[in-house]
Amino acid sequence: MADRPPRFITPNGFARVRAEYEELFGIERPKLVETISWAAANGDRSENGDYIYGRKRLRELDRRISHLSRIMKAAKVVDPAAQAARDQVRFGATVELADQDDQRRTLTIVGDDEADAAAGRIGWSAPLSRALIGAKVGDERIVHLPAGEKSYEVIEIRYPV
């Protein structure tokens, strides 16, 4: 366990994980257990759809709850607003990039558990994040992607206030 990398997460990401955990554990799971108990009381469980589906859904829910619990236990919350070196790309930075065709994109480096590429949040251990860490405005970084190498220039670095 000591050789595992830290599980960094932003305060917002941790709050989202905790909210999902509390919703599943405190609201959804008790309702589902109640439904399963009701279905079990109806007799023959082998052909009882409510019972069979409920048990399957309960297993899925318990797996998700367990996963969220592990995330919260291992999480190291890092507040990007407290970042001292604001002239370099670090965890929590929002970075505007331009590729060799001057296509621009903006992304935020977050914890791997809160990454969502469609929303512009990439995990800090992703190849693009690793290439950008430590970069300053004007720096060019080459990223090794499955489709080949791609070059990006850092246009702007922002941190939350």
C-alpha positions in Angstrom: 0.0 0.0 0.0 2.9 2.3 0.6 4.0 2.2 -3.0 0.7 3.6 -4.3 0.7 7.1 -5.6 -1.3 9.6 -3.6 -4.9 10.0 -4.5 -5.1 13.7 -4.9 -8.6 15.3 -5.2 -9.9 18.9 -5.2 -12.2 20.1 -2.4 -15.1 20.2 -5.0 -14.3 16.7 -6.2 -14.3 15.4 -2.6 -17.6 17.1 -1.9 -19.1 15.4 -5.0 -17.8 12.0 -3.9 -19.1 12.5 -0.4 -22.5 13.7 -1.7 -22.9 10.6 -3.9 -21.9 8.3 -1.0 -24.4 9.9 1.3 -27.2 9.7 -1.3 -26.5 6.1 -2.0 -25.9 4.9 1.5 -28.4 7.1 3.3 -31.3 7.2 0.9 -31.2 4.8 -2.0 -29.9 1.7 -0.1 -32.5 1.8 2.7 -35.3 2.2 0.1 -33.9 -0.7 -1.9 -33.6 -2.9 1.3 -37.2 -2.1 2.1 -38.3 -3.1 -1.4 -36.4 -6.4 -1.2 -37.9 -7.2 2.2 -41.4 -6.5 0.8 -40.7 -8.7 -2.3 -39.3 -11.5 -0.1 -42.4 -11.5 1.9 -44.5 -12.2 -1.2 -43.4 -15.8 -1.3 -41.6 -17.7 -4.1 -38.3 -15.8 -4.6 -37.2 -17.8 -7.6 -39.7 -16.2 -9.9 -40.1 -12.9 -8.0 -38.8 -10.2 -10.4 -38.8 -7.5 -7.7 -36.7 -9.7 -5.4 -34.3 -10.9 -8.0 -33.7 -7.4 -9.5 -33.6 -5.8 -6.1 -30.8 -8.2 -4.9 -28.8 -7.6 -8.1 -29.2 -3.8 -7.7 -28.2 -4.0 -4.1 -25.0 -5.7 -5.0 -24.2 -3.0 -7.6 -25.1 -0.3 -5.0 -22.9 -1.9 -2.4 -19.9 -2.1 -4.8 -20.3 1.6 -5.7 -20.6 2.6 -2.0 -17.5 0.5 -1.2 -15.6 2.2 -4.1 -16.6 5.7 -2.9 -15.6 4.8 0.6 -12.1 3.7 -0.5 -11.7 6.9 -2.5 -12.6 9.0 0.6 -10.3 7.1 2.8 -7.3 7.4 0.5 -8.0 10.9 -0.7 -5.5 13.7 -0.1 -7.5 16.9 -0.6 -5.5 19.6 -2.3 -7.0 23.1 -2.6 -5.8 24.7 -5.9 -6.7 28.2 -4.5 -3.8 27.7 -2.0 -1.3 27.1 -4.7 1.8 29.3 -4.2 3.5 28.9 -7.6 0.8 30.3 -9.7 3.1 30.9 -12.7 3.5 27.2 -13.3 1.0 24.4 -14.1 0.3 22.4 -11.0 -2.6 20.3 -9.6 -5.8 22.2 -9.9 -4.7 24.6 -12.6 -6.9 25.6 -15.4 -4.8 25.8 -18.5 -5.5 27.1 -22.0 -3.5 25.3 -24.7 -2.9 25.8 -28.4 -1.8 22.9 -30.6 0.3 23.1 -33.7 -2.8 24.0 -35.8 -3.7 26.8 -33.3 -6.7 24.8 -32.1 -7.3 26.0 -28.5 -8.7 24.0 -25.6 -9.0 24.7 -22.0 -8.7 22.0 -19.3 -8.4 21.7 -15.6 -6.0 19.3 -13.9 -7.9 17.4 -11.2 -7.7 14.1 -9.3 -8.1 10.9 -11.3 -11.3 10.1 -9.5 -13.0 13.4 -10.6 -11.7 13.4 -14.2 -14.3 14.1 -16.9 -12.8 14.8 -20.3 -16.1 16.0 -21.8 -16.2 18.7 -19.1 -12.6 19.6 -19.6 -11.3 18.0 -16.4 -8.4 15.6 -16.8 -6.7 13.5 -14.2 -3.3 14.5 -12.9 -1.8 11.2 -13.9 -3.0 11.4 -17.6 -0.2 11.8 -20.2 -1.2 15.4 -21.1 -1.3 16.4 -17.4 2.1 14.8 -16.7 3.6 16.7 -19.7 2.1 20.0 -18.5 3.1 19.9 -14.9 5.7 22.5 -14.2 5.1 24.4 -17.5 4.9 28.2 -17.6 3.0 30.5 -20.1 4.8 30.3 -23.4 6.3 26.8 -22.8 5.8 24.2 -25.5 5.3 20.6 -24.4 5.2 17.5 -26.5 2.7 14.8 -25.4 3.1 11.2 -26.3 -0.4 10.0 -27.2 -1.6 6.6 -28.6 -2.1 8.4 -31.9 1.4 9.8 -31.9 3.2 12.9 -30.6 1.4 16.2 -30.3 2.8 19.6 -29.4 1.0 22.1 -27.2 1.9 25.6 -26.2 0.7 26.9 -22.8 -1.3 30.2 -23.4 -2.7 30.9 -20.0 -2.7 29.4 -16.5 -5.4 30.2 -13.9 -6.1 29.0 -10.4 -9.3 29.5 -8.4 -9.2 32.4 -6.0 
